[in-house]
Amino acid sequence: MNARPDDADPNAVRLRTRSFRQWQDVVSGSFVPLEVVSDDPASFDARLSGRVLEDVFFSEIGVSAHRVTRTPELIDASSELFYKLTLQLKGTGLLVQDGKEAVLRPGDIGLYDTSRPYTLTFDSPMHAVVVMFPHGLLDIDRTEVERLTAVRLAGDDGLARAVSPFLRELSRTVGDLDGSTGLRVVHNTVDVISTMLAGELIRLAGDSRTRSGELLHSIHEYISRNLHDPELSPSSIAAANFISTRYLQQIFHKQGTTISQWIRDRRMSYVRRDLQDPRLKHLAISQIAASWGFVNPAHFSKAFRADAGETASEFRSRMLAASPAR
């Protein structure tokens, strides 16, 4: 994710501009490449504040009337694919994707997928919270998620009624979160979003989810409960869910990843969280790694350096030095 940093925090972006050209550059650099159109660029006004935590971009934007389009050409040129969830705070937006349209009014939530074309049109000034996160963080089958793109989730109904104020308050405080707390917030926020979307899928399906959706959710839950176990493996996961290892691998292939990569990424996420926690600085790095299933120190060290671009010791020292005193 390529957010333009401010001077104080390399993971933060803050901008207030009346330059339509500058806004085009910043919005494409902070989110994903987009075409932006304004009928009145001379009086354009926009602001953006946000922060990236663990590849999740939490942002708040306010913009004059405009339209954004994600074209097939821009998609083909993108290496990373994300979901974007918008909470409308002011103004009315029209979200179009997958042959569906959703009119978003203040309090409403809309979901869209950057791997497929979409447009967002605002005929008057708007204000919104936008959360952008990688496909792999959502524990819902991608074919089921497609049923929710460009669907209005009313802010005064169902779980969206609780999620809307949560996202609004989070956008106000995300800039103040330190490393370990920020990572916990990321995990909790994605869980809240997944729960809301799963509930909407149940409602749309008449209280019955598809077999593939239920299975993927069950697999993700099993992995989460057993991440600490070094014996966690494709075969044990498949057996616990009464499917073959080959079918398990096919399920994750459809999600654009592998079962082993998915497990490793989650373990690394928790390791990074704990390495940043001042309360755990008395623990050896090898202890923290082992607590998340990395029992081979040499293998862990190599994997961490490949993932983070620095050693676990360097990462820990840097992050703890940046953490506020407790």
Secondary structure, DSSP 8 states (H G I E B T S, - for coil): ------SS-TTEEEEEE--HHHHHHHHHHHSS--EEE-S-GGG--EEEEEEEETTEEEEEEEE-SEEEEE-HHHHHT-S--EEEEEEEEES-EEEEETTEEEEE-TT-EEEEETTS-EEEEESS-EEEEEEEEEGGG--S-HHHHGGGBT--B-TTSTTHHHHHHHHHHHHHHGGG--HHHHHHHHHHHHHHHHHHHHHHHHHHTTS---HHHHHHHHHHHHHHHTTT-TT--HHHHHHHTTS-HHHHHHHHHHTTS-HHHHHHHHHHHHHHHHHT-GGGTTS-HHHHHHHTT---HHHHHHHHHHHHSS-HHHHHHHHHHHS---
